[in-house]
Amino acid sequence: MPNALVLGGATGLVGQALARVLTANGWHVETLGRTDGNLLDIAFLESRLTAAAPDVVFNAVAWTQVDDAEEHPDEALLLNRTLPDALARILSAQQRGWLVHFSTDFVFSGQRRTPWTEEDPPCPASVYGKTKLAGEQAVLNTLPERSSVIRSAWLFGHGRKNFVDTVLAACRQRDSVSVVHDQTGSPTYSLDLAHWSLKIAEKKAAGLWHAVNGGQATWCELASEANALMAFPCRVEPVTSAQWPQKAVRPTYSVLDTTKLGNFLGAPVRPWPLALRDFLFSEHQADS
């Protein structure tokens, strides 16, 4: 039985999905989060990794408050760059274990209209994106032959509040909701991401990976599809980013190309509308 240590596995959106899928596939899973101790204390982190003796460490802990990162860049850097760097260094020193680290579409500028591949040079426009890129680079530089960096985007799933939950809660209570229509990305189901991540870990597939559901959508299109599936009597009305000002600059087009992942899996990833339907109607979907 392989051992996994999942950072963020008890409370995180990605971490909980990973813990569920790994367990269902015969892995022994331990979780580690910020409530368990100071993850930035190297001695504490090293002791937990030593005790768990993981075959694979999945790092799903991050500073994900995109706007708050603009006002707290040092704190965001600690979680998004210092922590994954520490994990990579500890595993390198211990000479065992694989590291799967999760990153984001925000490493790209979004200033074009074709999907971004793993070979495209990143150019983040926000503190969040810059710190996540720094984390990617730290992992791949420190542990190049025993690490996978998985970029994902626009996550929805069970166990933690997300955009789909938020917009549907508003649609239940209101006659109309306004949602941005000029940002386009890759909606992704956390359980699908967990399954892909497991396969990457099992095959020890090193390097950068883009892992998102197929197709693309604006936030308004994602909200409209979710609202239509639930048949709420609510209008989803498009607004521009300028009408919904935020502190951090968002990529206008951050769709991730999954050709590499599809070739690896032997089949294209499923489209996001099918994944969204499973999320909304198949909470007890089989894990494997």
C-alpha positions as CSV (number, residue, x, y, z in Angstrom):
1,M,0.0,0.0,0.0
2,P,1.7,3.3,-1.1
3,N,1.8,6.2,1.4
4,A,0.6,9.7,0.6
5,L,1.0,12.9,2.6
6,V,-1.6,15.4,1.4
7,L,-1.0,19.0,2.5
8,G,-4.4,20.6,2.7
9,G,-6.1,17.2,2.7
10,A,-8.4,17.8,5.6
11,T,-10.0,21.1,4.6
12,G,-8.8,22.2,1.1
13,L,-10.9,21.9,-2.1
14,V,-8.1,20.0,-4.0
15,G,-6.7,18.3,-0.9
16,Q,-10.0,16.8,0.1
17,A,-10.6,15.5,-3.4
18,L,-7.1,14.0,-3.4
19,A,-7.6,12.3,0.0
20,R,-10.9,10.8,-1.2
21,V,-9.5,9.5,-4.6
22,L,-6.3,8.2,-3.1
23,T,-8.0,6.3,-0.4
24,A,-10.5,4.8,-2.8
25,N,-7.5,3.6,-4.9
26,G,-5.8,1.8,-2.1
27,W,-3.4,4.4,-0.8
28,H,-2.7,5.1,2.9
29,V,-3.3,8.8,3.3
30,E,-2.2,11.2,6.0
31,T,-3.1,14.9,5.9
32,L,-1.2,17.9,7.1
33,G,-2.5,21.4,7.3
34,R,-1.9,24.8,9.0
35,T,-4.0,23.8,12.0
36,D,-1.5,20.9,12.7
37,G,1.4,23.2,13.2
38,N,3.6,25.8,11.5
39,L,4.2,24.5,8.0
40,L,6.9,27.1,7.6
41,D,8.9,25.7,10.5
42,I,11.5,23.5,8.7
43,A,12.1,21.3,11.8
44,F,8.4,20.7,12.2
45,L,7.9,20.0,8.5
46,E,10.9,17.7,8.3
47,S,9.7,15.7,11.3
48,R,6.3,15.2,9.8
49,L,7.7,14.1,6.5
50,T,10.1,11.7,8.3
51,A,7.3,10.2,10.4
52,A,4.9,9.8,7.4
53,A,7.6,8.4,5.1
54,P,5.4,9.2,2.1
55,D,6.0,7.8,-1.4
56,V,4.3,10.9,-2.7
57,V,3.8,14.3,-1.1
58,F,0.9,16.3,-2.6
59,N,1.1,20.0,-1.8
60,A,-2.3,21.5,-2.1
61,V,-1.7,24.3,0.4
62,A,-1.5,27.9,-1.0
63,W,-2.4,31.5,-0.5
64,T,-5.4,31.6,-2.8
65,Q,-7.0,34.9,-1.9
66,V,-6.0,36.6,-5.1
67,D,-7.0,40.2,-4.1
68,D,-5.6,39.9,-0.5
69,A,-2.2,38.9,-2.0
70,E,-1.9,42.4,-3.5
71,E,-1.9,43.8,0.1
72,H,0.1,40.9,1.7
73,P,2.7,39.9,-0.8
74,D,5.2,38.7,1.8
75,E,2.7,36.4,3.4
76,A,1.6,35.1,0.0
77,L,5.2,34.4,-1.0
78,L,5.7,32.3,2.2
79,L,2.9,29.9,1.4
80,N,3.2,29.9,-2.4
81,R,7.0,29.9,-2.8
82,T,8.8,29.2,0.5
83,L,6.7,26.2,1.5
84,P,7.0,24.2,-1.7
85,D,10.7,25.1,-1.8
86,A,11.1,23.7,1.7
87,L,9.2,20.5,0.7
88,A,11.4,20.0,-2.3
89,R,14.6,20.6,-0.3
90,I,13.6,18.2,2.5
91,L,12.7,15.4,0.0
92,S,15.9,16.0,-1.8
93,A,17.9,15.7,1.4
94,Q,16.0,12.6,2.4
95,Q,16.7,11.1,-1.1
96,R,13.2,9.5,-1.3
97,G,9.6,10.5,-2.1
98,W,7.9,12.3,-5.0
99,L,6.5,15.8,-4.9
100,V,3.3,16.8,-6.6
101,H,2.8,20.6,-6.4
102,F,-0.3,22.4,-7.6
103,S,-0.1,25.7,-9.5
104,T,-2.4,28.0,-11.4
105,D,-3.4,29.5,-14.8
106,F,-2.6,32.9,-13.2
107,V,1.1,32.4,-14.2
108,F,0.0,33.6,-17.6
109,S,-0.7,37.1,-18.7
110,G,-3.8,36.2,-20.6
111,Q,-3.0,38.6,-23.4
112,R,-3.9,36.3,-26.3
113,R,-6.8,34.2,-27.4
114,T,-5.3,30.7,-27.9
115,P,-4.9,28.1,-25.1
116,W,-1.6,28.1,-23.1
117,T,0.7,25.1,-23.3
118,E,3.3,24.0,-20.9
119,E,6.0,25.4,-23.2
120,D,4.6,28.9,-23.3
121,P,6.6,31.4,-21.2
122,P,4.7,32.6,-18.1
123,C,4.2,36.3,-17.5
124,P,2.0,36.8,-14.4
125,A,0.3,40.1,-13.8
126,S,-0.7,39.7,-10.1
127,V,1.1,39.1,-6.9
128,Y,-0.7,35.8,-6.6
129,G,0.5,34.7,-10.1
130,K,4.0,35.9,-9.4
131,T,4.3,34.0,-6.1
132,K,2.8,30.8,-7.6
133,L,5.3,31.0,-10.5
134,A,8.1,31.3,-8.0
135,G,6.8,28.2,-6.2
136,E,6.8,26.2,-9.5
137,Q,10.3,27.3,-10.3
138,A,11.6,26.4,-6.8
139,V,10.2,22.9,-7.0
140,L,11.4,22.2,-10.5
141,N,14.9,23.6,-9.8
142,T,15.4,21.8,-6.5
143,L,13.8,18.4,-7.3
144,P,13.7,18.2,-11.1
145,E,13.7,14.4,-11.4
146,R,11.2,13.7,-8.6
147,S,8.5,16.3,-8.9
148,S,5.4,17.1,-10.9
149,V,3.9,20.6,-11.1
150,I,0.3,20.6,-12.0
151,R,-1.4,23.8,-13.2
152,S,-5.2,23.9,-12.8
153,A,-7.8,26.6,-12.9
154,W,-11.3,27.7,-12.0
155,L,-11.9,24.9,-9.5
156,F,-15.3,23.7,-8.3
157,G,-16.0,20.7,-6.1
158,H,-17.2,19.4,-2.7
159,G,-16.0,20.3,0.7
160,R,-15.1,24.0,0.4
161,K,-16.8,27.1,-0.9
162,N,-16.2,27.8,-4.6
163,F,-17.5,30.0,-7.4
164,V,-20.3,27.6,-8.4
165,D,-21.6,27.3,-4.9
166,T,-21.5,31.0,-4.4
167,V,-23.3,31.9,-7.6
168,L,-26.0,29.2,-7.0
169,A,-26.6,30.4,-3.5
170,A,-27.2,33.9,-4.9
171,C,-29.5,32.5,-7.6
172,R,-31.6,30.8,-5.0
173,Q,-32.3,34.1,-3.2
174,R,-32.4,36.7,-6.0
175,D,-34.1,37.4,-9.3
176,S,-30.8,38.2,-11.0
177,V,-27.1,38.1,-10.5
178,S,-24.3,39.9,-12.4
179,V,-21.3,38.0,-13.5
180,V,-18.2,39.0,-15.4
181,H,-18.2,38.0,-19.1
182,D,-14.9,39.2,-20.4
183,Q,-12.6,36.7,-18.6
184,T,-12.2,33.3,-20.2
185,G,-10.7,30.2,-18.6
186,S,-10.9,26.5,-17.9
187,P,-13.6,25.4,-15.4
188,T,-12.3,22.3,-13.5
189,Y,-13.9,19.7,-11.2
190,S,-11.7,18.9,-8.2
191,L,-12.4,15.2,-8.4
192,D,-11.3,15.0,-12.0
193,L,-8.1,16.9,-11.1
194,A,-7.5,14.4,-8.2
195,H,-7.9,11.4,-10.6
196,W,-5.4,13.0,-13.1
197,S,-3.0,13.8,-10.3
198,L,-3.1,10.3,-9.0
199,K,-2.2,8.9,-12.5
200,I,0.7,11.4,-12.8
201,A,2.0,10.4,-9.4
202,E,1.7,6.7,-10.1
203,K,3.6,7.0,-13.3
204,K,6.1,9.4,-11.8
205,A,5.6,11.8,-14.7
206,A,8.0,14.7,-14.0
207,G,7.7,18.2,-15.1
208,L,4.9,20.7,-15.9
209,W,1.3,19.5,-16.5
210,H,-1.8,21.4,-17.4
211,A,-4.8,19.6,-15.9
212,V,-8.2,21.2,-16.5
213,N,-11.5,20.0,-17.9
214,G,-12.0,20.4,-21.7
215,G,-13.5,23.4,-23.4
216,Q,-13.6,27.0,-22.2
217,A,-16.0,29.4,-20.6
218,T,-16.4,32.9,-19.2
219,W,-17.4,33.3,-15.6
220,C,-20.8,34.3,-16.9
221,E,-21.1,31.2,-19.1
222,L,-20.2,29.0,-16.1
223,A,-22.7,30.7,-13.9
224,S,-25.4,30.5,-16.5
225,E,-24.8,26.8,-17.1
226,A,-24.9,26.0,-13.4
227,N,-28.1,28.1,-13.0
228,A,-29.7,26.4,-15.9
229,L,-28.9,22.9,-14.6
230,M,-30.5,23.8,-11.3
231,A,-33.5,25.5,-13.1
232,F,-33.6,28.4,-10.7
233,P,-35.8,31.4,-11.8
234,C,-32.9,33.7,-11.9
235,R,-31.3,35.8,-14.6
236,V,-27.6,35.7,-15.0
237,E,-26.6,39.1,-16.4
238,P,-23.2,39.8,-18.0
239,V,-21.0,42.7,-16.8
240,T,-17.5,43.8,-17.7
241,S,-14.5,43.5,-15.5
242,A,-14.5,47.3,-15.3
243,Q,-17.9,47.2,-13.8
244,W,-16.7,44.7,-11.2
245,P,-13.3,46.2,-10.1
246,Q,-10.9,44.1,-8.1
247,K,-7.5,44.7,-6.6
248,A,-5.6,42.1,-8.6
249,V,-5.4,42.0,-12.4
250,R,-7.0,38.8,-13.8
251,P,-5.9,37.2,-17.0
252,T,-8.5,37.9,-19.7
253,Y,-7.8,34.6,-21.4
254,S,-6.2,31.8,-19.3
255,V,-7.5,28.6,-21.0
256,L,-5.0,25.8,-20.5
257,D,-4.1,23.4,-23.3
258,T,-4.4,19.8,-22.2
259,T,-3.0,18.0,-25.2
260,K,-0.1,16.7,-23.2
261,L,-2.4,15.4,-20.5
262,G,-4.8,13.8,-23.0
263,N,-1.9,12.0,-24.7
264,F,-0.6,10.8,-21.3
265,L,-4.1,9.5,-20.3
266,G,-4.8,8.0,-23.7
267,A,-8.0,10.0,-24.2
268,P,-9.0,13.7,-24.1
269,V,-10.2,15.1,-20.8
270,R,-13.9,15.4,-20.5
271,P,-15.6,18.7,-21.1
272,W,-16.4,21.0,-18.2
273,P,-20.2,20.9,-18.7
274,L,-20.2,17.2,-18.1
275,A,-18.0,17.6,-15.0
276,L,-20.3,20.4,-13.7
277,R,-23.3,18.1,-14.1
278,D,-21.6,15.4,-12.1
279,F,-20.7,17.9,-9.4
280,L,-24.2,19.1,-9.1
281,F,-26.1,15.8,-9.4
282,S,-23.7,13.0,-8.6
283,E,-22.2,13.9,-5.2
284,H,-21.7,10.3,-4.4
285,Q,-20.1,9.5,-7.7
286,A,-17.8,6.5,-7.7
287,D,-14.2,7.5,-6.9
288,S,-12.6,5.1,-9.4
